[in-house]
């Protein structure tokens, strides 16, 4: 029941902020030893192409949901959904673009965008949220 409730909250967020789906691959030699929980509790940082004024990577934060699985094992790959903390930082992404997940050094995973859908319009969002 907990995962079902978490999914309902996740979908409500997507209705308000949009949908980003991607294929995430974790390298075999990943520094991650534990599986990534699939229910949206992990909030890693991502390099989606932004830079600071000094040219350093400006990371963006997003929670991730692993589609159809309870977890993603190190060395595995799966379709994921992302819930950005700041959706505007992710608005430039398009299908086929690649970006990286970071938890520490080196890169923890590489993702390829599958789908980007904007937030529902005001009236549409109310209908979808059941208001």
DSSP file (Angstrom, degrees, kcal/mol; ACC not computed):
  #  RESIDUE AA STRUCTURE BP1 BP2  ACC     N-H-->O    O-->H-N    N-H-->O    O-->H-N    TCO  KAPPA ALPHA  PHI   PSI    X-CA   Y-CA   Z-CA
    1    1 A X     >        0   0    0      0, 0.0     4,-2.5     0, 0.0     5,-0.2   0.000 360.0 360.0 360.0 -35.8    0.0    0.0    0.0
    2    2 A X  H  >  +     0   0    0      1,-0.2     4,-2.4     2,-0.2     5,-0.2   0.909 360.0  48.2 -60.6 -42.7    2.9    2.4    0.8
    3    3 A X  H  > S+     0   0    0      2,-0.2     4,-2.3     1,-0.2    -1,-0.2   0.885 110.3  52.2 -66.3 -37.4    4.2    2.2   -2.8
    4    4 A X  H  > S+     0   0    0      2,-0.2     4,-2.0     1,-0.2    -2,-0.2   0.911 111.1  46.9 -63.7 -42.3    0.7    2.8   -4.2
    5    5 A X  H  X S+     0   0    0     -4,-2.5     4,-2.0     2,-0.2    -2,-0.2   0.908 111.6  51.0 -65.1 -41.5    0.3    5.9   -2.1
    6    6 A X  H  X S+     0   0    0     -4,-2.4     4,-2.4     1,-0.2    -2,-0.2   0.895 108.3  52.9 -62.3 -39.4    3.8    7.1   -3.1
    7    7 A X  H  X S+     0   0    0     -4,-2.3     4,-2.8     2,-0.2     5,-0.2   0.899 106.6  52.2 -63.4 -41.2    2.9    6.6   -6.7
    8    8 A X  H  X S+     0   0    0     -4,-2.0     4,-1.9     1,-0.2    -1,-0.2   0.914 111.3  46.5 -62.3 -42.4   -0.3    8.7   -6.4
    9    9 A X  H  X S+     0   0    0     -4,-2.0     4,-2.0     2,-0.2    -1,-0.2   0.895 111.9  52.3 -64.3 -40.0    1.8   11.5   -4.8
   10   10 A X  H  X S+     0   0    0     -4,-2.4     4,-2.3     1,-0.2    -2,-0.2   0.941 109.6  47.7 -61.4 -48.3    4.3   11.2   -7.6
   11   11 A X  H  X S+     0   0    0     -4,-2.8     4,-2.2     1,-0.2    -1,-0.2   0.856 108.3  55.0 -64.7 -35.2    1.7   11.4  -10.3
   12   12 A X  H  X S+     0   0    0     -4,-1.9     4,-1.7    -5,-0.2    -1,-0.2   0.913 108.3  49.6 -62.8 -41.3    0.2   14.5   -8.7
   13   13 A X  H  X S+     0   0    0     -4,-2.0     4,-2.5     1,-0.2     5,-0.3   0.934 109.9  50.8 -60.9 -46.4    3.6   16.1   -8.8
   14   14 A X  H  X S+     0   0    0     -4,-2.3     4,-2.7     1,-0.2   106,-0.2   0.868 106.4  55.2 -61.5 -36.4    4.0   15.2  -12.5
   15   15 A X  H  < S+     0   0    0     -4,-2.2   105,-2.2     1,-0.2    -1,-0.2   0.907 115.7  38.0 -61.9 -41.4    0.6   16.7  -13.2
   16   16 A X  H  < S+     0   0    0     -4,-1.7    -2,-0.2   103,-0.2    -1,-0.2   0.813 133.1  22.6 -78.4 -31.4    1.6   20.0  -11.7
   17   17 A X  H  < S-     0   0    0     -4,-2.5   102,-0.4     1,-0.3    -3,-0.2   0.525 107.2-107.1-120.1  -8.7    5.2   20.1  -12.9
   18   18 A X     <  -     0   0    0     -4,-2.7     2,-0.4    -5,-0.3    -1,-0.3  -0.341  32.5 -80.1 103.7 172.1    5.5   17.9  -16.0
   19   19 A X  E     -A  117   0A   0     98,-2.6    98,-2.8    -2,-0.1     2,-0.4  -0.947  30.4-177.5-120.5 132.6    7.0   14.5  -16.8
   20   20 A X  E     -AB 116  82A   0     62,-0.6    62,-2.5    -2,-0.4     2,-0.4  -0.979  10.2-179.6-127.2 118.6   10.6   13.6  -17.5
   21   21 A X  E     +AB 115  81A   0     94,-2.6    93,-2.8    -2,-0.4    94,-1.8  -0.924   8.0 164.6-115.9 144.3   11.3   10.0  -18.4
   22   22 A X  E     -AB 113  80A   0     58,-2.1    58,-3.4    -2,-0.4     2,-0.6  -0.969  40.4-112.5-151.2 162.4   14.7    8.6  -19.2
   23   23 A X  E     -AB 112  79A   0     89,-2.5    89,-1.9    -2,-0.3     2,-0.5  -0.921  36.7-159.9 -99.0 119.0   16.7    5.4  -19.5
   24   24 A X  E     -AB 111  78A   0     54,-3.0    54,-2.0    -2,-0.6     2,-0.5  -0.877   7.9-169.3-106.7 129.8   19.2    5.2  -16.7
   25   25 A X  E     -AB 110  77A   0     85,-2.7    85,-2.4    -2,-0.5     2,-0.5  -0.974   8.0-155.9-117.4 129.3   22.3    3.0  -16.9
   26   26 A X        -     0   0    0     50,-3.0    83,-0.2    -2,-0.5    82,-0.1  -0.899  27.9-116.6-100.9 129.0   24.5    2.4  -13.8
   27   27 A X    >   -     0   0    0     -2,-0.5     3,-1.7    81,-0.3    48,-0.5  -0.261  15.2-122.3 -65.7 151.2   28.1    1.3  -14.7
   28   28 A X  T 3  S+     0   0    0      1,-0.3    -1,-0.1    47,-0.2    48,-0.1   0.869 115.8  47.5 -57.1 -38.1   29.3   -2.1  -13.7
   29   29 A X  T 3  S+     0   0    0     46,-0.1    -1,-0.3     2,-0.0    -2,-0.1   0.021  85.1 151.0 -94.9  27.9   32.2   -0.4  -11.8
   30   30 A X    <   -     0   0    0     -3,-1.7    78,-0.1     1,-0.1    77,-0.1  -0.244  53.7-132.6 -58.8 143.2   29.8    2.0  -10.1
   31   31 A X  S    S+     0   0    0     76,-0.2     2,-0.4    75,-0.1    -1,-0.1   0.693  83.7  99.2 -68.8 -16.4   30.8    3.3   -6.7
   32   32 A X        +     0   0    0      1,-0.2    -2,-0.1    76,-0.1     4,-0.1  -0.582  45.7 175.0 -73.7 126.2   27.2    2.5   -5.6
   33   33 A X        +     0   0    0     -2,-0.4     2,-0.3     2,-0.1    41,-0.2   0.621  60.4  65.6-104.2 -20.4   27.0   -0.8   -3.8
   34   34 A X  S    S-     0   0    0      1,-0.1    38,-0.0    39,-0.1     3,-0.0  -0.748  91.7-101.1-103.3 150.5   23.4   -0.7   -2.8
   35   35 A X        -     0   0    0     -2,-0.3     2,-0.5    38,-0.1    38,-0.2  -0.329  37.4-109.8 -63.4 151.3   20.4   -0.8   -5.2
   36   36 A X  E     -H   72   0B   0     36,-3.0    36,-2.1    -4,-0.1    -1,-0.1  -0.744  37.2-117.0 -79.2 123.5   18.7    2.5   -5.9
   37   37 A X  E     -H   71   0B   0     -2,-0.5     3,-0.4    34,-0.2     5,-0.4  -0.389  18.7-145.2 -62.9 140.6   15.2    2.4   -4.3
   38   38 A X  S    S+     0   0    0     32,-3.2    28,-1.4     1,-0.2    33,-0.2   0.480  78.4  79.9 -88.4  -2.1   12.5    2.6   -6.9
   39   39 A X  B    S-C   65   0A   0     31,-0.3    -1,-0.2    26,-0.2    26,-0.2   0.010 108.0 -95.1-105.3  30.5    9.9    4.6   -5.0
   40   40 A X  S    S+     0   0    0     24,-0.9    25,-0.2    -3,-0.4    -2,-0.1   0.592  90.2 116.1  81.9  11.1   11.1    8.1   -5.4
   41   41 A X        +     0   0    0     23,-0.1     2,-0.3    22,-0.1    24,-0.1   0.759  53.7  84.8 -86.7 -23.5   13.0    8.5   -2.1
   42   42 A X        -     0   0    0     22,-0.4    22,-1.6    -5,-0.4     2,-0.3  -0.637  54.5-173.7 -81.1 133.4   16.5    9.0   -3.6
   43   43 A X        +     0   0    0     -2,-0.3    20,-0.2    20,-0.2    -1,-0.1  -0.620  15.0 172.0-125.3  70.9   17.3   12.6   -4.6
   44   44 A X        -     0   0    0     18,-0.4    18,-1.7    -2,-0.3     2,-0.3  -0.199  34.4-106.8 -73.5 170.9   20.7   12.5   -6.4
   45   45 A X  E     -ED  61 102A   0     57,-1.8    57,-3.2    16,-0.2     2,-0.4  -0.726  33.6-156.0 -96.7 152.9   22.2   15.5   -8.2
   46   46 A X  E     -ED  60 101A   0     14,-2.9    14,-2.6    -2,-0.3     2,-0.9  -0.965  18.6-137.1-132.6 142.1   22.3   15.6  -12.0
   47   47 A X  E     + D   0 100A   0     53,-2.6    53,-1.4    -2,-0.4    12,-0.1  -0.867  32.1 164.3 -97.5 100.8   24.5   17.3  -14.6
   48   48 A X        -     0   0    0     -2,-0.9    -1,-0.1    10,-0.4    44,-0.1   0.150  68.8 -82.5-105.1  16.7   21.9   18.5  -17.1
   49   49 A X  S    S+     0   0    0      1,-0.3     2,-0.2     9,-0.0    10,-0.1   0.431  84.2 134.2 105.5  -0.3   24.3   20.9  -18.8
   50   50 A X        -     0   0    0      8,-0.4     8,-2.4    39,-0.1     2,-0.3  -0.569  33.8-162.3 -84.7 148.4   24.2   24.0  -16.7
   51   51 A X  B     -I   57   0C   0      6,-0.3     6,-0.2    -2,-0.2     5,-0.1  -0.938  15.8-122.8-128.8 151.3   27.4   25.8  -15.6
   52   52 A X    >   -     0   0    0      4,-2.9     3,-1.7    -2,-0.3     6,-0.1  -0.265  43.7 -93.3 -78.6 175.4   28.3   28.3  -13.0
   53   53 A X  T 3  S+     0   0    0      1,-0.3    -1,-0.1     2,-0.1    -2,-0.0   0.721 129.4  52.6 -64.1 -20.4   29.9   31.7  -13.8
   54   54 A X  T 3  S-     0   0    0      2,-0.1    -1,-0.3     0, 0.0     0, 0.0   0.420 122.9-105.2 -94.8   0.8   33.3   30.1  -13.3
   55   55 A X  S <  S+     0   0    0     -3,-1.7    -2,-0.1     1,-0.3     3,-0.1   0.426  75.7 135.3  93.2  -1.2   32.5   27.3  -15.7
   56   56 A X        -     0   0    0      1,-0.1    -4,-2.9    -5,-0.1    -1,-0.3  -0.360  67.6 -84.7 -75.0 161.1   32.0   24.6  -13.0
   57   57 A X  B     -I   51   0C   0     -6,-0.2     2,-0.8     1,-0.1    -6,-0.3  -0.477  34.1-151.5 -65.8 130.8   29.1   22.2  -13.2
   58   58 A X        -     0   0    0     -8,-2.4    -8,-0.4    -2,-0.2   -10,-0.4  -0.892  22.1-148.0-103.3 100.8   25.9   23.6  -11.7
   59   59 A X        -     0   0    0     -2,-0.8     2,-0.4   -12,-0.1   -12,-0.2  -0.321   6.3-149.5 -73.0 151.2   24.1   20.4  -10.6
   60   60 A X  E     -E   46   0A   0    -14,-2.6   -14,-2.9   -10,-0.0     2,-0.4  -0.920  13.1-133.3-117.5 146.8   20.3   20.1  -10.5
   61   61 A X  E     +E   45   0A   0     -2,-0.4    24,-2.8   -16,-0.2    25,-0.6  -0.825  30.3 161.4-104.3 137.8   18.5   17.9   -8.0
   62   62 A X  E     - F   0  84A   0    -18,-1.7   -18,-0.4    -2,-0.4    22,-0.3  -0.960  33.2-129.3-152.7 137.2   15.7   15.5   -8.9
   63   63 A X  E     - F   0  83A   0     20,-2.1    20,-2.3    -2,-0.3     2,-0.4  -0.476  30.3-141.5 -73.5 154.8   14.1   12.5   -7.2
   64   64 A X  E     - F   0  82A   0    -22,-1.6   -24,-0.9    18,-0.2     2,-0.5  -0.977  14.3-163.0-129.9 142.0   13.8    9.4   -9.3
   65   65 A X  E     -CF  39  81A   0     16,-2.7    16,-2.4    -2,-0.4     2,-0.6  -0.973  18.2-140.3-116.0 127.2   11.2    6.7   -9.6
   66   66 A X  E >   - F   0  80A   0    -28,-1.4     3,-1.1    -2,-0.5     2,-0.2  -0.804  24.8-126.7 -90.3 120.0   12.2    3.4  -11.2
   67   67 A X  T 3  S-     0   0    0     12,-2.5    12,-0.3    -2,-0.6     3,-0.1  -0.472  81.9  -5.3 -70.9 129.6    9.4    2.2  -13.5
   68   68 A X  T 3  S+     0   0    0     -2,-0.2     2,-0.3     1,-0.1    -1,-0.2   0.592 116.0  86.9  71.5  12.6    8.1   -1.3  -12.9
   69   69 A X    <   -     0   0    0     -3,-1.1    -3,-0.2   -31,-0.2    -1,-0.1  -0.977  69.2-139.8-142.2 154.5   10.7   -2.2  -10.2
   70   70 A X  S    S-     0   0    0     -2,-0.3   -32,-3.2     1,-0.2   -31,-0.3   0.743  90.6  -4.2 -79.8 -24.7   11.2   -1.9   -6.5
   71   71 A X  E     -H   37   0B   0    -34,-0.3     2,-0.5   -33,-0.2    -1,-0.2  -0.982  61.3-124.6-160.9 162.8   14.9   -1.1   -7.0
   72   72 A X  E     -H   36   0B   0    -36,-2.1   -36,-3.0    -2,-0.3     2,-0.1  -0.979  31.5-139.3-118.9 117.7   17.7   -0.7   -9.6
   73   73 A X    >   -     0   0    0     -2,-0.5     3,-2.2   -38,-0.2   -47,-0.2  -0.388  30.9 -90.6 -74.5 149.1   20.8   -2.8   -9.0
   74   74 A X  T 3  S+     0   0    0      1,-0.3    -1,-0.1   -41,-0.2   -46,-0.1  -0.362 118.1  25.3 -55.3 137.2   24.3   -1.5   -9.5
   75   75 A X  T 3  S+     0   0    0    -48,-0.5    -1,-0.3     1,-0.3   -47,-0.2   0.380 106.1 109.2  84.9  -3.2   25.3   -2.3  -13.1
   76   76 A X    <   -     0   0    0     -3,-2.2   -50,-3.0   -49,-0.2     2,-0.3  -0.326  54.7-144.9 -97.2 179.8   21.7   -2.4  -14.2
   77   77 A X  E     +B   25   0A   0    -52,-0.2     2,-0.3    -3,-0.1   -52,-0.2  -0.991  22.4 157.0-145.0 151.6   19.5   -0.2  -16.4
   78   78 A X  E     -B   24   0A   0    -54,-2.0   -54,-3.0    -2,-0.3     2,-0.4  -0.981  45.8 -89.8-162.7 163.4   15.9    0.8  -16.3
   79   79 A X  E     -B   23   0A   0    -12,-0.3   -12,-2.5    -2,-0.3     2,-0.3  -0.717  49.8-172.3 -80.7 133.5   13.4    3.4  -17.3
   80   80 A X  E     -BF  22  66A   0    -58,-3.4   -58,-2.1    -2,-0.4     2,-0.4  -0.839  20.8-142.0-125.2 162.4   13.1    6.1  -14.7
   81   81 A X  E     -BF  21  65A   0    -16,-2.4   -16,-2.7    -2,-0.3     2,-0.4  -0.966  20.5-147.3-120.3 141.5   10.9    9.1  -14.0
   82   82 A X  E     -BF  20  64A   0    -62,-2.5   -62,-0.6    -2,-0.4     2,-0.5  -0.904  13.1-165.1-116.0 139.7   12.4   12.3  -12.6
   83   83 A X  E     - F   0  63A   0    -20,-2.3   -20,-2.1    -2,-0.4   -64,-0.1  -0.852  23.9-150.0-119.3  90.8   10.8   14.9  -10.2
   84   84 A X  E     - F   0  62A   0     -2,-0.5     3,-0.5   -22,-0.3   -22,-0.3  -0.310  14.3-142.8 -64.8 141.4   13.1   17.9  -10.4
   85   85 A X  S    S+     0   0    0    -24,-2.8     2,-0.4     1,-0.3    -1,-0.1   0.870 104.9  27.6 -66.2 -37.6   13.3   20.2   -7.3
   86   86 A X  S >  S-     0   0    0    -25,-0.6     3,-1.9     1,-0.1     4,-0.4  -0.825  76.1-170.7-124.8  89.6   13.5   23.1   -9.7
   87   87 A X  G >  S+     0   0    0     -3,-0.5     3,-1.9    -2,-0.4     4,-0.5   0.792  79.9  67.2 -54.2 -32.7   11.6   22.1  -12.9
   88   88 A X  G >  S+     0   0    0      1,-0.3     3,-0.7     2,-0.2    -1,-0.3   0.787  92.2  62.0 -61.8 -26.0   12.8   25.2  -14.9
   89   89 A X  G <  S+     0   0    0     -3,-1.9    -1,-0.3     1,-0.2    -2,-0.2   0.641 108.1  43.7 -72.3 -12.7   16.4   23.9  -14.8
   90   90 A X  G X  S+     0   0    0     -3,-1.9     3,-1.8    -4,-0.4    -1,-0.2   0.426  82.2  99.8-109.2  -3.0   15.2   20.8  -16.8
   91   91 A X  T <  S+     0   0    0     -3,-0.7    -2,-0.1    -4,-0.5    -1,-0.1   0.714  75.3  61.8 -61.9 -23.7   13.0   22.6  -19.3
   92   92 A X  T 3  S+     0   0    0     -4,-0.2    -1,-0.3    -3,-0.1    -2,-0.1   0.600  77.9 113.2 -80.3 -11.5   15.7   22.5  -22.1
   93   93 A X    <   -     0   0    0     -3,-1.8     2,-0.3     4,-0.0    -3,-0.0  -0.324  43.2-176.5 -67.5 143.6   15.9   18.7  -22.2
   94   94 A X    >   -     0   0    0     21,-0.0     3,-2.2    -2,-0.0    19,-0.3  -0.951  39.0 -77.3-135.1 153.9   14.7   16.9  -25.3
   95   95 A X  T 3  S+     0   0    0     -2,-0.3    19,-0.2     1,-0.2     3,-0.1  -0.223 117.5  28.0 -52.3 137.5   14.4   13.2  -26.2
   96   96 A X  T 3  S+     0   0    0     17,-2.8    -1,-0.2     1,-0.4    18,-0.1   0.095  88.3 127.0  96.6 -21.3   17.8   11.6  -27.1
   97   97 A X    <   -     0   0    0     -3,-2.2    16,-2.9    15,-0.1    -1,-0.4  -0.391  49.5-143.0 -68.9 147.3   19.8   14.0  -24.9
   98   98 A X  E     + G   0 112A   0     14,-0.2     2,-0.3    -3,-0.1    14,-0.2  -0.861  24.5 165.1-111.2 147.2   22.2   12.4  -22.4
   99   99 A X  E     - G   0 111A   0     12,-2.2    12,-3.2    -2,-0.3     2,-0.3  -0.943  26.9-115.6-151.4 169.5   23.0   13.6  -18.9
  100  100 A X  E     -DG  47 110A   0    -53,-1.4   -53,-2.6    -2,-0.3     2,-0.4  -0.852   7.7-139.5-122.3 149.5   24.7   12.2  -15.8
  101  101 A X  E     -DG  46 109A   0      8,-2.9     7,-2.2    -2,-0.3     8,-1.3  -0.831  22.4-166.5-100.6 138.8   23.7   11.2  -12.3
  102  102 A X  E     +D   45   0A   0    -57,-3.2   -57,-1.8    -2,-0.4     3,-0.1  -0.989  32.3 153.6-130.6 135.3   26.1   12.0   -9.4
  103  103 A X  S    S-     0   0    0      1,-0.8     2,-0.3     3,-0.4    -1,-0.1   0.502  85.4 -34.6-120.6 -29.0   26.2   10.8   -5.8
  104  104 A X  S    S-     0   0    0      2,-0.5    -1,-0.8     0, 0.0     2,-0.3  -0.887 100.5 -20.3-168.8-172.5   30.0   11.3   -5.5
  105  105 A X  S    S+     0   0    0     -2,-0.3     2,-0.2    -3,-0.1    -3,-0.0  -0.697 108.5  38.1 -87.7 144.9   32.9   10.8   -7.9
  106  106 A X  S    S-     0   0    0     -2,-0.3    -2,-0.5   -76,-0.0    -3,-0.4   0.618 108.2 -78.9 -77.6-168.6   33.0    9.2  -10.4
  107  107 A X        -     0   0    0     -2,-0.2   -76,-0.2     1,-0.1    -5,-0.2  -0.271  36.4-155.3 -54.2 134.2   29.7    9.5  -12.3
  108  108 A X        -     0   0    0     -7,-2.2   -81,-0.3     1,-0.3     2,-0.3   0.708  66.9 -14.1 -87.5 -22.7   27.1    7.2  -10.8
  109  109 A X  E     - G   0 101A   0     -8,-1.3    -8,-2.9   -83,-0.2     2,-0.4  -0.971  54.2-129.5-173.2 159.4   24.9    6.8  -13.9
  110  110 A X  E     -AG  25 100A   0    -85,-2.4   -85,-2.7    -2,-0.3     2,-0.3  -0.980  24.2-165.2-122.4 132.5   24.2    8.0  -17.4
  111  111 A X  E     -AG  24  99A   0    -12,-3.2   -12,-2.2    -2,-0.4     2,-0.4  -0.890  10.4-157.1-119.2 147.6   20.6    8.8  -18.5
  112  112 A X  E     -AG  23  98A   0    -89,-1.9   -89,-2.5    -2,-0.3   -14,-0.2  -0.994  29.9-117.1-121.6 125.9   19.1    9.3  -22.0
  113  113 A X  E     +A   22   0A   0    -16,-2.9   -17,-2.8    -2,-0.4   -91,-0.3  -0.400  34.5 171.9 -65.2 130.1   15.9   11.3  -22.2
  114  114 A X  E     +     0   0A   0    -93,-2.8     2,-0.3     1,-0.4   -92,-0.2   0.746  65.9   4.1-101.7 -39.3   13.0    9.3  -23.6
  115  115 A X  E     -A   21   0A   0    -94,-1.8   -94,-2.6   -21,-0.1     2,-0.4  -0.996  49.7-171.0-153.8 139.7   10.1   11.8  -23.0
  116  116 A X  E     +A   20   0A   0     -2,-0.3     2,-0.4   -96,-0.2   -96,-0.2  -0.974  13.4 176.9-132.9 119.9    9.5   15.3  -21.8
  117  117 A X  E     -A   19   0A   0    -98,-2.8   -98,-2.6    -2,-0.4     3,-0.1  -0.989  25.2-127.9-123.6 128.9    6.0   16.5  -21.2
  118  118 A X        -     0   0    0     -2,-0.4  -100,-0.3  -100,-0.2  -101,-0.1  -0.158  41.3 -77.8 -67.7 167.7    5.2   19.9  -19.8
  119  119 A X        -     0   0    0   -102,-0.4  -103,-0.2  -103,-0.2    -1,-0.1  -0.232  56.3 -94.6 -60.3 153.5    2.9   20.5  -16.9
  120  120 A X        -     0   0    0   -105,-2.2    -1,-0.1  -106,-0.2    -3,-0.0  -0.350  46.1-101.9 -65.5 151.8   -0.8   20.2  -17.4
  121  121 A X     >  -     0   0    0     -3,-0.1     4,-3.4     1,-0.1     5,-0.3  -0.272  42.2 -93.9 -68.9 166.2   -2.6   23.5  -18.1
  122  122 A X  H  > S+     0   0    0      1,-0.2     4,-1.7     2,-0.2     5,-0.2   0.907 125.2  37.2 -50.2 -55.1   -4.5   25.1  -15.2
  123  123 A X  H  > S+     0   0    0      1,-0.2     4,-1.9     2,-0.2    -1,-0.2   0.888 117.8  51.0 -67.9 -39.9   -7.9   23.5  -16.1
  124  124 A X  H  > S+     0   0    0      1,-0.2     4,-2.7     2,-0.2    -2,-0.2   0.898 108.1  53.0 -64.4 -42.1   -6.4   20.3  -17.2
  125  125 A X  H  X S+     0   0    0     -4,-3.4     4,-2.2     1,-0.2     6,-0.2   0.885 108.3  49.9 -62.1 -40.6   -4.4   19.9  -13.9
  126  126 A X  H  X>S+     0   0    0     -4,-1.7     5,-2.6    -5,-0.3     4,-0.5   0.908 112.1  48.1 -65.2 -40.8   -7.5   20.4  -11.8
  127  127 A X  H ><5S+     0   0    0     -4,-1.9     3,-1.0     1,-0.2    -2,-0.2   0.941 114.1  45.7 -64.3 -46.5   -9.4   17.8  -13.8
  128  128 A X  H 3<5S+     0   0    0     -4,-2.7    -2,-0.2     1,-0.3    -1,-0.2   0.834 112.0  51.2 -67.4 -32.4   -6.5   15.3  -13.5
  129  129 A X  H 3<5S-     0   0    0     -4,-2.2    -1,-0.3    -5,-0.2    -2,-0.2   0.530 115.0-116.9 -82.5  -5.5   -6.0   16.0   -9.8
  130  130 A X  T <<5       0   0    0     -3,-1.0    -3,-0.2    -4,-0.5    -2,-0.1   0.723 360.0 360.0  79.4  22.5   -9.7   15.4   -9.2
  131  131 A X      <       0   0    0     -5,-2.6    -4,-0.2    -6,-0.2    -5,-0.1   0.455 360.0 360.0 -84.7 360.0  -10.4   18.9   -8.0
